[in-house]
């Protein structure tokens, strides 16, 4: 499963991203649009609904439409998801949001304007519940008042199209570099340092990073440092892969640190609020020390 993440501070840009995603053939069921603003959710549902009705042209005699749903997120409050086309017609509003936000088993949310008692009855997650992505990341982004568009698909072609759109219209790093991702692994005591250079992008760095981290975790490496000092570019799929990396190590009972972030990567993590999810250390020595006395003593030895 490929995941591309776009973070938006502008509703207009978010709407344009949805339009372009649909025009490029991204299925509506692969698109999750999340916001904390009820007015934004209603506006997007209304405008996108009208747009999609015109887009399909009534070819099947059925309106595509769009609908907004509300879920209650512990520690944040109401969160709204907008779904489009078939998902709207089938009443699946809230399902994608529930999965991404860790509301396992919550099912569909209530449509905007429904009785408040329906929202209050929505199941809440337990501390032990895990979702396929790192729910903490999405919660932090929403807490900051930004909206999210997440595209999840098994198709590499669809993911590539989605990345190009989300990178251009969302908050991200612009200006690709020609340097492909390269990695090197070092062991310092019981800490594994993964040096990464080049770009973390769809079809290149994201797959490589996924396989390396998964292999390290399977071999019992539970203290991992990602040295991103030479990373020059991260696209929306790369952001999604960093989230997965954090989740993979955490679910194995391990710890992950990031270090040596250059300004471009640091700015990206700040804008997307990944900085609030990851443990970011200024340099390698600080990262190793942060694991505790055992790691530090082994590194010195």
BELHULIN-V644447 format. One record per helix or strand of 3 or more residues. SS is the DSSP state (hx for helix, st for strand). FROM is the first residue (numbers start at 1). TO is the last residue. If there is no record, write none. Layout:
BEGIN
{{SS | FROM | TO} {SS | FROM | TO}}
END
This chain:
BEGIN
{{st | 2 | 8} {hx | 11 | 23} {hx | 28 | 30} {st | 31 | 35} {hx | 38 | 56} {st | 66 | 73} {st | 77 | 84} {hx | 85 | 89} {hx | 95 | 100} {hx | 116 | 120} {hx | 135 | 143} {st | 147 | 153} {hx | 156 | 169} {st | 182 | 188} {st | 191 | 200} {hx | 205 | 218} {st | 223 | 234} {hx | 236 | 251} {st | 255 | 259} {hx | 263 | 272} {hx | 274 | 276} {st | 279 | 281} {hx | 284 | 290} {hx | 293 | 300}}
END
